[in-house]
Amino acid sequence: MSISLHEAIVPGFIQTLGALDNLLDKAAAWCAETGNAAEDVCSKRIAPDMFDFAYQVNSCSLHSIGAIRGAINGKFVPPAKDDMPRDFGAMQATIRESIAALKALEPADLDGLAGKDVVFEVRGNHIGTFEGQSFLLTFSQPNFYFHATTAYDILRGLGMGIGKLDYLGELNLRK
């Protein structure tokens, strides 16, 4: 049995973005309970050479609907990190917009990406050209899950009482 590109990526993106939305609610509640500043959580990183929590969360929208839009348009150019939201509410708004946009996609929207070139640029520098399906499956999807996991790990490292089910979010169980 074969599955479409839409089936291979969109449901997982929606599920994980929903989990991140819930994690941001939990992070806000944790800050209120413990007296920790939300700004400190947003700027927390695992290691000095890694991006912070806010970047990790924002990258999930970037590598889901942002990557799909880039693939459809033939060019993926990530925004500068300084142009990304830095507070829980703004990050949640971005996540919710991403979920809505992903839910609005039809399988046909992604059907034409196999074989289509996707140019990847960072700060005006041409990094390379991907084939559309490969771009989504071997670059953006792994990046999406890397950033989601890193955001979760930062919150766990801060001592928040979250677990695997918080990371997984709402499971796509048979109804």
N, C-alpha and C positions, 0 to 999 in steps of 0.2 A: 504494500500500500504506500503510495506516495502522498506527501503533504505539500501544501503550497508554502511559499516564502512567508506569506501573511500568517499562516498557522504556526510556522516555525518560530516566529519572533514576537508578533503583536500580543498574544495572550500573556506571555511571560513578562513583557514590558509592563503591561497594565497591572498585572498581579504585584510585581515588585515596586512599581511606583505607588500603588495603593498602600503597600506595607511601609514605604518611606514616609508617606503622608501621615500614617498612624504613628510612626516613630517620632516624627516632629511634634505631634501632640504630646507624646510621652516625654519628650525632651523638655518641652515648655512646662509641663506639670512638674517634672523633676527639678527644674530650675526654681520654680515657685516654692516647692517643698524644702529644698536644700539651701536656698539663698544663692546659688550659683548664678552668675550672669549669663544670659543667653549669648551675649557677644563673645564670652570666653569659650562657650561650647562651639560656636560657629568658627572660631579661629583655632580650635584644637586640631592637632595633627599627631599622627603616630610616630613619625620620625622627622627630624629637622628638614630633610630634603624632599618631603612629601607635601602635597597640597592639603589644605585644611578641610574641616568638616563641610563648610558651606560649598567649597569647590566640588567635593565628592557628591553631594546631593544634587547640585546643579548639573553636574556631568551626566547624571542619569537621564535628565530630560534631553540634554544635548545628544547623547548616544542612542536615544530611542527615537522620538518624533523628529528631532533635529537631524539625525542621520538619515532617516527615511526621506525627509524633505530634501536634504542634500543629494541623496541618490536620485530622486525623481528629477531634480533640477540639473543634475550632472556635475555639481560642485559642492563640496563640503568644506566650509570655512568656520572653524569654531570661534566663538567670540573671545575677546580678551577676558582674562579672569576678573579684571576689575569691573567688567560690565555685567557681572552676575549678581543676583540678589544675595544679601548677606544677613537676612533675618528670617526667623522661622515663618512668619506670616507670608512674606514675599516668596520664599521658597515653596511653601505650600500652594500658593496661587499658581506658580509655574508648574508644579507637579500636576495640579488639577487641570490646568489648561492642556498639558501634555496628554493626560489620560483621555480627556474629551476628544482631542485631535486623533489619538490612536483609535478610539472607539468609532470615530467617523470614517476611518479608512475601510475601503473595500478590498477584497483580494485582488481585484483587477488593477487597483492602484499600484500594486507591487509586481504584477505579472510581467511587465515590460522591462524590469530591471536586469534580468539575466542577459548578460552580454553587453549591457550599456556601460559606457565609461563614466566613472566618477572621479573627478579631479579633487585631490586633497591638498589644501593649502593651509599654512599656519603663518600668521602675521605677514602675509604677502609672499611667502616662500612656497614654491611648489614642492611638495613632499613626494608626490607620486600619483599615479593613476591606477585605480582599482577597477575591476569589473563589478557592476552593481550588486549582484547577489553576494559575491565574495566580500565586498566592502561591508555589507550588513552582517554577514555570518561570521567572518573571521577578524573583523576589526571592531565594528561598533558593538556588536552583541557581547563579545568578551570584555570590552571596555565598560559597558553598561554594568555588567555583573561585578566587575572589579570595583568600580566606584560605589555600588550599592553595598557590597560587602565591607569596604573600607569605612563607609559612613557608619554602618552598624558596629563595626569593631571599635571605632572611636567612642561611640556611646557606651559600649560595654566597658572599655578601658577607663571611662570616667566613673564607672561604678553604677550605672543605671541598671535597674532590675529588669532587663529584657532577655528574651531567649530566642531559640530557633524559630518558634512559631511567629514571633514578632517580625523576624526577617522574612519568613515565607509569605506572610499575609494571608489573604483569603484564597483558600485552595480551590481549584477548578474541579470540584467533585462532580461525579455523575449525579444528575438530578432524578 
